[in-house]
Amino acid sequence: MAHEFIEHLLEDHKAQRRLGAQLRTTKDPQQREELRQEFWEELYPHMIGEEASLFAYMESAGGEAKEEALKAVQEHHVAKMVLRELMDLDVEGDTFMAKAYVLDELNRHHMEEEEETHFPMLQRMAQKEKLDELFEQYEEAEEEVED
């Protein structure tokens, strides 16, 4: 069984997949606005939390873990840019749906990499105590964003 930190991240991913799919298919402008805000609230703090915990730890480990962390942080950078742009768009404009699609695709690709590569790597690298510590760091960083 995976550590509760990994389980938490997987639950976040489930919510992101659901919201991303809804956002890119809904036709109702008011629902788009609500989903856009929900997606922001689900995705942005999650990325900040991962960077402060999971990816900081992997980067400090060096080697392949560092390489993976550096790539993941760059993927976050791109996703944050697209997410910010999406937040500024008119939900009824033509570009909104295209941007929502691209963001969802970027995020789905990134989550697959995390689930297939990063999470197993983290579990091999870190003992339970370290994973507990990383989970705390994640939650603290996430809370700072939400404040």
Beta strands, then each sheet from edge to edge (+ up, - down):
end
